[in-house]
Amino acid sequence: MSGAAPDIGGPLGAIERLAPAARTALRLLSPGGRRGLSILVYHRLLPARDALFPGEMGCADFERQVRLVQTCFNLMPLIDAVRHARAGTLPPRAACITFDDGYADNAELGLPILHRLGAPATFFVSSGFLDGGRMWNDTLVELVRGAPGLVFDAAAIGLGQFALATLEQRRQTIATLIGHLKYLPMEQRLDYVNRLAADCGRWLPDQLMMSTAQVRQLHAAGMDIGAHTVNHPILAAMPAAAAQAEIAAGKRALEDIIGAPVPLFAYPNGKPGVDYGAEHVAMVRTLGFEGAVSTAWGASTQPDDVFQLPRFTPWDRTPLRFVLRLARNLTQPAARV
């Protein structure tokens, strides 16, 4: 295997050799009852690694990680974990898999893997991008990805020009643009992105997000559907009434699509105290959700508070590092509001 690219999961034999020791150590850190829930969060799922974003998850990577989680943890649906956490009956080494935003590849590529492995997952969907929508950050990614020449011109929104000679410069351009626009008011952010798209004069992909049929397909396959607002705004950057309307409308739209309750919510972007505040946690409770998740790493410091459950983003390239990071994740308190 000398010279081969590293893979995230490694051979199944390595997973099996690691499992007994991992289960023993993880049980100490994740004893069950009300404590020790590990929640993984994914976004895109690609057929192969993207040269522009080599850290994004490929199908083979994802399958190996799911197998590892099944081997070392008690993998369960998130709604079951929420209810067990509230009742104080979580099993040891409890873990859940979640996806955010509602990308079509989750259904096209992820569902067959989950189905084949018998693994449950929860899909948090921003309802406003279904059936041909595109998230603003993906518009920026595709604009920079396909930009001809060696310069990206963002003068139309007052940000000047960016060098594009290398993949690293394109990555940095994307990160800088997203960083500048992320916390602007939603309408202004969309206006800026639309200006850049109009200037480019190129076709941009319009099938990145799920269709309503795919949402129904996931639900019919036994996966849970969670709400993620309509337009994925930063709730803390909005007036309170608008934020509540976004949360409520996203829930209602998904319930209409699947014909069933949607009891779980994910805060867009999800950083406690930055992207959402205590008032948004109160809104989620009031609107009838049973639980909600953030993007804070670590273990919950308030195990009875199921409206700010932390989640872990799994990037590690080997089974041992993956398990060690999950273990470390269980030892540090998660941020919350």
C-alpha positions in Angstrom: 0.0 0.0 0.0 3.1 2.3 -0.1 2.2 5.6 -1.8 -1.5 5.0 -1.6 -3.7 7.9 -0.6 -4.8 7.7 3.1 -8.4 6.7 3.7 -10.6 7.7 6.6 -11.8 4.4 7.6 -9.0 2.0 6.8 -9.5 -1.7 6.2 -12.4 -3.4 8.0 -9.8 -5.6 9.8 -8.3 -2.5 11.5 -11.7 -1.4 12.7 -12.4 -4.9 14.1 -9.1 -5.0 15.9 -9.7 -1.6 17.4 -13.2 -2.2 18.5 -12.9 -4.0 21.8 -10.5 -1.5 23.4 -12.4 1.4 21.9 -15.7 0.1 23.3 -14.2 -0.3 26.8 -12.7 3.2 26.8 -15.8 4.8 25.3 -18.0 3.2 27.9 -16.1 5.0 30.7 -16.6 8.4 28.9 -20.1 7.6 27.7 -21.8 5.7 30.5 -25.4 6.3 29.4 -28.3 7.5 31.5 -28.3 11.2 30.7 -24.6 11.6 29.7 -22.3 10.7 26.8 -24.3 11.2 23.6 -22.1 11.6 20.5 -23.8 13.2 17.5 -21.9 13.3 14.2 -22.8 16.0 11.6 -22.2 15.7 7.8 -23.1 18.1 4.9 -22.2 17.1 1.3 -21.5 13.5 0.3 -19.5 13.2 -2.9 -18.8 10.3 -5.3 -15.1 11.1 -5.0 -13.1 13.7 -3.2 -13.3 17.2 -4.6 -9.9 18.7 -5.6 -11.1 22.1 -4.4 -12.3 20.7 -1.0 -10.2 17.6 -0.3 -11.6 17.4 3.2 -15.2 16.9 2.0 -16.7 13.4 2.6 -16.5 10.8 -0.2 -18.9 7.8 -0.3 -16.2 5.3 0.6 -15.0 7.5 3.5 -18.6 7.8 4.8 -19.3 4.1 4.6 -16.1 3.3 6.5 -17.0 5.8 9.2 -20.5 4.5 9.6 -19.1 1.0 10.0 -16.7 2.2 12.6 -19.4 4.0 14.5 -21.6 0.9 14.4 -18.7 -1.2 15.7 -17.7 1.0 18.6 -21.0 2.8 19.5 -24.7 2.1 20.0 -26.0 3.9 16.9 -29.5 5.0 17.2 -32.0 7.5 15.7 -31.6 11.0 17.1 -35.2 11.4 18.2 -34.8 8.2 20.2 -31.6 9.5 21.8 -33.4 12.8 22.7 -36.2 11.0 24.4 -33.8 8.6 26.2 -31.7 11.6 27.3 -34.7 13.3 28.7 -35.8 10.1 30.5 -32.3 9.3 31.8 -32.2 6.0 29.9 -29.5 6.6 27.2 -27.5 3.4 26.6 -23.7 3.5 27.0 -21.8 4.7 23.9 -24.9 6.2 22.4 -24.3 7.9 19.0 -26.3 9.4 16.2 -25.7 10.5 12.6 -27.0 13.7 11.2 -26.8 15.6 7.9 -27.4 19.4 7.5 -28.9 21.6 4.8 -30.7 19.1 2.5 -28.2 18.3 -0.3 -29.5 16.0 -3.0 -26.4 13.8 -2.7 -27.5 12.9 0.8 -30.5 11.0 -0.7 -28.8 9.9 -3.9 -25.6 8.6 -2.4 -26.0 8.5 1.4 -29.3 6.7 1.6 -28.2 3.6 -0.2 -25.2 3.3 2.1 -27.3 3.8 5.2 -29.9 1.4 4.0 -27.3 -1.3 3.1 -25.7 -1.0 6.6 -29.0 -0.7 8.5 -27.9 2.7 9.9 -30.4 5.4 11.0 -29.8 9.1 10.3 -31.5 12.5 10.7 -31.6 14.9 7.8 -32.0 18.6 8.7 -33.4 20.3 5.7 -33.7 24.0 4.8 -37.0 23.9 3.0 -36.6 27.0 0.9 -33.9 25.4 -1.3 -35.8 22.4 -2.3 -36.7 21.7 -5.9 -33.9 23.7 -7.7 -32.8 26.2 -5.0 -29.1 26.9 -4.3 -27.6 28.0 -1.0 -25.8 31.3 -1.2 -22.4 29.9 -0.1 -22.7 27.2 -2.9 -23.2 30.0 -5.4 -20.0 31.5 -4.3 -18.2 28.2 -4.4 -19.4 27.5 -8.0 -18.6 31.1 -9.1 -15.0 30.7 -7.9 -14.6 27.1 -9.1 -15.6 28.0 -12.6 -14.1 31.4 -12.9 -11.8 31.7 -16.0 -8.5 33.3 -15.8 -6.3 34.1 -12.8 -8.4 36.8 -11.1 -11.9 36.8 -9.4 -13.4 40.3 -9.6 -15.6 41.1 -6.5 -15.5 44.8 -7.1 -19.2 44.9 -7.6 -19.7 44.3 -3.9 -16.7 46.3 -2.8 -14.3 43.5 -2.1 -11.8 44.0 -4.9 -10.0 41.3 -6.8 -8.7 37.9 -5.7 -5.9 35.8 -7.2 -7.0 32.4 -8.6 -3.7 31.0 -10.0 -3.7 27.9 -7.7 -6.3 25.7 -6.0 -5.2 27.0 -2.7 -5.9 30.6 -3.8 -9.3 29.6 -5.0 -10.0 27.9 -1.6 -8.8 31.1 0.1 -11.0 33.3 -2.1 -14.1 31.2 -1.3 -13.3 31.3 2.5 -12.7 35.1 2.4 -15.9 35.8 0.4 -18.0 33.6 2.7 -16.4 35.2 5.8 -17.3 38.7 4.5 -20.9 37.9 3.7 -22.0 35.3 6.3 -23.1 37.7 9.0 -24.7 40.4 6.8 -28.5 40.7 6.9 -30.0 38.0 4.8 -31.4 40.3 2.1 -28.1 42.2 1.7 -26.1 39.0 1.5 -28.4 37.6 -1.2 -28.2 40.8 -3.1 -24.4 40.7 -3.1 -24.3 37.1 -4.2 -26.8 37.7 -6.9 -24.7 40.7 -8.2 -21.7 38.4 -8.4 -23.7 35.7 -10.2 -25.1 38.2 -12.7 -21.7 39.5 -13.5 -20.2 36.1 -14.2 -22.7 35.3 -17.0 -22.2 31.5 -16.6 -24.5 28.6 -15.9 -24.5 27.5 -12.3 -25.7 24.1 -11.0 -29.3 24.2 -9.9 -29.7 20.6 -8.7 -27.5 20.6 -5.6 -30.3 20.5 -3.2 -33.0 17.8 -2.6 -36.3 17.7 -4.3 -39.5 17.3 -2.3 -39.7 13.7 -3.6 -36.3 13.0 -2.1 -37.4 14.3 1.3 -40.4 11.9 1.1 -38.0 9.1 0.0 -35.8 9.6 3.0 -38.8 9.6 5.3 -40.4 6.5 3.7 -37.0 4.7 4.1 -37.2 5.2 7.9 -34.9 8.2 8.2 -35.9 11.2 10.3 -36.4 14.6 8.8 -35.5 17.6 10.9 -36.1 21.4 10.4 -33.3 23.8 9.6 -35.4 27.0 8.8 -36.5 28.1 5.4 -33.6 30.1 4.1 -30.7 29.1 6.5 -30.3 32.6 8.0 -28.1 33.5 10.9 -30.9 33.7 13.5 -29.0 36.0 15.8 -28.6 38.6 12.9 -32.4 38.8 12.4 -35.2 40.6 14.2 -36.8 38.2 16.7 -40.2 38.0 14.8 -38.4 37.1 11.6 -36.3 34.5 13.2 -39.3 32.8 14.8 -41.1 32.9 11.4 -38.2 31.2 9.7 -38.1 28.4 12.3 -41.9 27.9 12.2 -42.3 28.0 8.5 -39.5 25.5 7.9 -41.1 23.1 10.3 -44.5 23.5 8.7 -43.2 23.1 5.2 -41.5 19.8 5.9 -44.5 18.5 7.9 -46.6 19.2 4.8 -44.2 17.3 2.6 -43.8 14.2 4.7 -47.3 14.2 6.3 -45.8 13.6 9.7 -44.5 15.7 12.7 -41.0 17.1 12.5 -39.8 17.1 16.1 -36.1 18.1 15.7 -34.4 21.3 14.8 -30.8 22.3 13.9 -29.7 25.9 14.4 -28.3 27.3 11.1 -24.5 27.6 11.4 -25.1 26.6 15.0 -22.5 28.4 17.1 -23.9 29.1 20.5 -24.0 32.8 21.4 -22.9 33.8 17.9 -25.4 32.2 15.5 -28.2 31.8 18.0 -29.1 32.9 21.5 -31.2 32.0 24.4 -34.3 33.6 22.8 -34.0 31.2 19.8 -33.8 28.2 22.2 -37.0 29.5 23.7 -38.6 29.8 20.3 -37.7 26.2 19.4 -39.3 25.0 22.7 -42.4 27.1 22.2 -42.9 25.9 18.6 -43.3 22.3 19.8 -39.9 20.7 18.9 -38.7 17.9 21.2 -35.0 18.7 20.8 -32.4 20.7 18.8 -28.8 20.5 17.9 -25.9 23.1 17.6 -22.5 22.8 16.0 -20.6 23.1 19.3 -18.1 20.4 19.9 -17.8 18.6 23.2 -20.1 16.9 25.7 -23.3 18.5 27.0 -22.8 20.2 30.3 -26.5 20.2 31.0 -27.6 16.7 30.0 -31.3 17.5 30.6 -31.1 20.3 28.1 -32.0 18.5 24.8 -32.4 21.9 23.0 -28.7 22.5 22.6 -27.2 19.1 21.9 -23.6 19.4 20.7 -22.3 17.7 17.5 -19.0 16.5 16.2 -17.6 16.9 12.7 -15.6 13.8 11.8 -12.5 14.7 9.7 -9.9 12.2 10.8 -8.1 10.0 8.3 -7.6 6.8 10.3 -9.8 4.6 12.6 -7.6 5.2 15.6 -7.6 9.0 15.3 -11.3 9.0 14.6 -12.1 7.2 17.8 -9.5 9.1 19.8 -11.1 12.4 18.7 -14.6 11.2 19.5 -13.3 10.1 22.9 -11.7 13.5 23.5 -14.9 15.2 22.4 -16.7 13.5 25.2 -14.2 14.9 27.8 -14.7 18.6 27.2 -17.8 20.7 28.0 -19.7 22.0 25.0 -20.5 25.7 24.6 -24.1 26.7 25.1 -26.3 29.7 25.8 
